[in-house]
Amino acid sequence: MNLRQITRDIILLMSESILWENLRANRGYEGDPTAWDINCGYCEEWAEHAAKRFGGEAVWMDKINPNFGDDGLSVRHCVLILNGRYYDSQHPDGVDSPWDMDIVNDVSREDFLGKL
């Protein structure tokens, strides 16, 4: 299973979109979109593409836990659930809990880029 290829496919899709051009202009982003950027606008496309290719199910976080967001988190995020693990563009190897994902833990774009 190569979820990194899904990320590359979605980055290509994003790089050709007006949404990405607007984000670059409004937020001062440079270069191509990243896995972090996918999770901030194209997470559903990523999860659905991954589910079609590898199986599993694309699910919104509020379906996993109906109380999601009650703790002050306002993130709306779609993930791939496959074989009991949770995946998104930043976690192509999966995590045991969706609460371990960078997007839930408010990892900034700069911090994410610093990890690369």
Secondary structure per residue as TSV (DSSP state, phi and psi in degrees):
chain	resnum	aa	ss	phi	psi
A	1	M	-	360.0	126.5
A	2	N	-	-123.4	84.8
A	3	L	H	-72.5	-17.7
A	4	R	H	-63.2	-32.9
A	5	Q	H	-67.5	-36.7
A	6	I	H	-59.9	-44.2
A	7	T	H	-60.3	-44.8
A	8	R	H	-61.6	-40.5
A	9	D	H	-62.2	-43.7
A	10	I	H	-72.0	-34.9
A	11	I	H	-60.5	-41.8
A	12	L	H	-62.7	-45.2
A	13	L	H	-58.9	-46.4
A	14	M	H	-63.8	-42.7
A	15	S	H	-62.0	-20.3
A	16	E	T	-98.3	5.5
A	17	S	S	-100.1	154.0
A	18	I	H	-68.1	-30.6
A	19	L	H	-57.2	-45.6
A	20	W	H	-64.7	-42.1
A	21	E	H	-60.8	-40.0
A	22	N	H	-66.8	-42.1
A	23	L	H	-62.1	-44.5
A	24	R	H	-59.1	-45.5
A	25	A	H	-68.0	-44.8
A	26	N	H	-78.6	-29.9
A	27	R	H	-111.0	-3.6
A	28	G	-	74.4	24.1
A	29	Y	-	-70.2	145.2
A	30	E	-	-115.7	154.5
A	31	G	S	75.5	-162.1
A	32	D	S	-81.8	161.6
A	33	P	-	-62.3	160.3
A	34	T	-	-123.0	175.9
A	35	A	H	-59.3	-34.8
A	36	W	H	-61.4	-43.7
A	37	D	H	-64.6	-36.3
A	38	I	H	-57.0	-43.4
A	39	N	T	-70.4	-5.8
A	40	C	T	-114.5	37.7
A	41	G	T	159.3	-22.1
A	42	Y	-	-126.1	21.8
A	43	C	H	-64.4	-37.9
A	44	E	H	-65.6	-43.6
A	45	E	H	-59.7	-43.3
A	46	W	H	-61.5	-51.6
A	47	A	H	-64.1	-41.0
A	48	E	H	-67.9	-41.3
A	49	H	H	-62.1	-43.6
A	50	A	H	-64.4	-42.0
A	51	A	H	-64.2	-40.7
A	52	K	H	-64.0	-36.8
A	53	R	H	-82.9	-37.8
A	54	F	H	-119.0	-5.2
A	55	G	-	94.7	-169.1
A	56	G	S	81.8	-164.5
A	57	E	E	-140.9	135.8
A	58	A	E	-84.1	122.1
A	59	V	E	-136.4	137.4
A	60	W	E	-75.9	142.4
A	61	M	H	-56.3	-34.9
A	62	D	H	-70.6	-14.0
A	63	K	H	-82.9	-28.2
A	64	I	H	-70.4	-43.0
A	65	N	-	-139.6	107.3
A	66	P	T	-59.2	-19.7
A	67	N	T	-88.1	2.5
A	68	F	T	-56.7	128.4
A	69	G	T	100.9	-18.0
A	70	D	T	-66.7	-19.7
A	71	D	T	-90.3	14.4
A	72	G	S	100.0	-9.8
A	73	L	-	-74.4	131.5
A	74	S	-	-109.2	8.7
A	75	V	-	-69.8	136.3
A	76	R	-	-114.1	119.3
A	77	H	-	-143.7	139.6
A	78	C	E	-109.0	134.5
A	79	V	E	-127.9	164.2
A	80	L	E	-96.6	128.9
A	81	I	E	-109.0	122.8
A	82	L	E	-146.6	125.1
A	83	N	T	52.4	40.0
A	84	G	T	77.5	7.0
A	85	R	E	-117.5	161.3
A	86	Y	E	-115.6	134.2
A	87	Y	E	-131.3	147.0
A	88	D	-	-149.6	-176.3
A	89	S	T	-63.1	-26.7
A	90	Q	T	-88.1	-11.6
A	91	H	-	-130.1	65.2
A	92	P	T	-68.0	-14.3
A	93	D	T	-94.7	-5.3
A	94	G	-	81.6	160.3
A	95	V	B	-133.3	158.5
A	96	D	S	-75.3	-26.9
A	97	S	S	-133.1	139.1
A	98	P	G	-63.6	-19.8
A	99	W	G	-74.7	-8.2
A	100	D	G	-88.5	-1.8
A	101	M	S	-77.0	146.2
A	102	D	T	-56.7	-40.6
A	103	I	T	-64.0	-34.6
A	104	V	T	-72.8	-32.7
A	105	N	T	-92.4	14.0
A	106	D	T	57.7	39.9
A	107	V	-	-72.9	125.1
A	108	S	-	-74.4	164.3
A	109	R	H	-60.3	-42.9
A	110	E	H	-63.2	-42.4
A	111	D	H	-65.3	-41.1
A	112	F	H	-62.0	-46.8
A	113	L	H	-63.4	-31.7
A	114	G	H	-67.4	-24.2
A	115	K	H	-78.7	-21.1
A	116	L	-	-70.3	360.0
